[in-house]
Amino acid sequence: MATKDKLQIEIDSEIRKRAESNLQTNGISLTHLLQAIITSIANNRANPSTVITDADLLSSIDEVIDSLNGKKELPSYSTLDALNKSLLD
């Protein structure tokens, strides 16, 4: 069994409540969202210096929510080259 670590962050309580409320309407918990983001960074070797705007992040989250709700199928790639090519287009 994998060892699990617990992360603790400080955030304004009102911001947390609003985030949880917005995510709850789509059946996603704040914990699950953060786990998915951290796992994606770990698995995809994302560069922490990459600047992601709020609009880009929100758009990406909306895409994931739509995919989870069956509203939109996200593209898939069989190779890293294919993914990189798509990202550059």
QUIZIMO-V133187 format. One record per helix or strand. SS is the DSSP state (~ for helix, > for strand). FROM is the first residue (numbers start at 1). LEN is the number of residues. If there is no record, write none. Layout:
# QUIZIMO-V133187
SS FROM LEN
SS FROM LEN
This chain:
# QUIZIMO-V133187
~ 13 12
~ 30 15
~ 54 15
~ 80 9
